[in-house]
Amino acid sequence: MANREGQEKEKWTTTVIVSSGLENHEVAVALQNQYHRIRYSDCVEPGSIIFSLSGVAFLLVNIQDLSLMQKDFVLEKIEKFIGIHRNSFLLLVAALHGREEWKCMFHIQQRFLGSNLRVIPVHNTADSIKVMLTIAKATCKPHIDNIRDRLMTAKKQIIEHSCVWKMLQNA
């Protein structure tokens, strides 16, 4: 319990590059409220949020923007985004993910199959922030080393204490 309290006190903060078009957006305000350093830029794709220390980039797209009139524009935007960012995530925002929203997501996944784009459905600002921070923190240098070490320790313990491994060694 004491360890968990210490972890909660230790908040992770980083610098986030946000497209200028999101300057007054709820996501940018929420990141700022969590004490992340926000740098607005006109040079990044509109709707993008970049965690440079983690090497990940997110593109916020409201699923309503994928209506027939704007669909081609949004798909070109996504294509340009994944051409720039190696670790790219598309956050598809919809209050409710119904049949049409899932069809749209399926279409995007098919269109960009084999690319470096990962599509994540989110419902609101809180979901968006939680997803972005989880991925960014898990891929940030000191944290990824810690995760890697913990996975290696777990693997070692499984191998050392596994009945199957013991039987295989004796065979």
Salt bridges, closest charged atoms under 4 A:
GLU8 OE2 - ARG4 NE 3.56
GLU45 OE1 - LYS80 NZ 3.58
GLU79 OE1 - ARG111 NH2 3.11
GLU100 OE2 - LYS103 NZ 3.75
ASP145 OD2 - LYS141 NZ 3.41
ASP145 OD1 - ARG148 NH1 3.26
